[in-house]
């Protein structure tokens, strides 16, 4: 039975614009917003009467079919049944059976998920354990999340608030010095991220730059973000994070990060993450003894001539569908597969491409050799280092079919192995030396816990399957009894609804069976997954920018 109550909460209080002088810190503003949110929620909850004084109702929103029972009548009926019904023969003298012992876990080799919530760490803004230094707390966070544990909500919000305060002080484009380790997309693959961190070394021993796309696709995006933010706050002068195209309300609402936040935490944590993403820098210069590299998530823009113009952008917004900010997050180099079967003259024409519409992404541009070469020379860079595209071996050096080049003008690095559990690709990272030499490292994927589609539990996931079978059986019985189907139109609507739900879930299950294993797995997955790489065009967003300002 479902109680048909609705609780609507809204907060229309305005916040100071970014251009106005602030009299309090961001953490204090967010704390005040949460306090006001909770007070509003408490006041409204006090207006709700106890359930026993209301009608108990069962409702199907899809069919508008309702059945209600008055509480006092139902209670009276139960009491009368208890007083009038006689016990079964011999039940009074029947001895009570001893309870059957139930084993704690059937699969004893698989450890049970951590049930406690992690709190009381200095990285959360609390006192912490005096025996654990701040530089080691990120390991505590990692081990807790590896056991499928979660953070205390207030500690999670405090961690995000402290990250916002740190990121606010950083410019749009970072200035970094090699030696440096550069990593690409992570996409919610937390267990592979832990494997990657083991491969690249302890964060206290060097500098690290991540190029964005920490969320969506994988089922452990919250864990990825909490771990990376913990490392960043533990080593603020050594660990740096850029923004990717998936760090936005548009993408997280159309993929699975928003749903993950709602299942594992709540909407307040999701909103806090969206605010944090608005503060991430969008590019970086990496200086070496032999030149400077330009790093971003996607690529370059036809309207970006001088790289210092990036400092003039307002990055504290939801990324738009066009412009320099969009291109830095969404653009791609033209694929060299286009040149297969081309003559020398056709290859020369292909190399002369500067920018063309990015049909695959549905926004931004593809930039060619001419555009990349001009951008690198005009801004005195050695090369462009970017992520954004899955690669079979984790990286690609884009020479644009020019065999005379010593250094490729564009380098792609991708750090999510076996992307989406179907590509069977390797992950890579770049170890850049002080002399500007790029050394590539690779890792393979590791096992991780399984989540059902949409983060459903087993019971909720099975309801459409069971509901379709039960409804079908009931309709078959009515046909056998000669009941006209026009008389059970409501039942037909129910059957149609649960059938569509079951077919949607079945399609998600069967989707993974379509992929081949071995050498063809990568290209098969790349072809089938191409539609998911497009930018959605009709989002249903409640906010178009950060709710801090």
Secondary structure by P-SEA (a helix, b strand, c coil): cccbbbbbbbbccccccccccccccaaaaaaaaaaaaaaaaaaaaaacccccccccccccccccbbbbbbaaaaaaaaaaaaaacccccccccbbbbccccccccccccccccccccccccccccccccccccccaaaaaaaaaaaacccccaaaaaaaaaaaaaaaaacccbbbbbccbbbbcccccaaaaaaaaaaaacccccbbbbbccccccccccaaaaaaaaaaaaaaccccbbbbbcccccaaaaaaccaaaaaaaaccaaaaaaaaaaaaaccccbbbbcccbbbbbccbbbbccccccccccccccccccccccaaaaacbbbcccccccccccaaaaaaaaacccccccccccbbbbcaaaaaaaaaaacccbbbbcccccccccccccccccccccccbbbbbccccccccccbbbbcccccccbbbbbbbbbbbbbbbbccccccccccaaaaaaaaaaaaaaaaaaaaccccccaaaaaaaaaaaaaaaaaaaaaaacccccccccaaaaaaaaaacccccccccccccccccccc
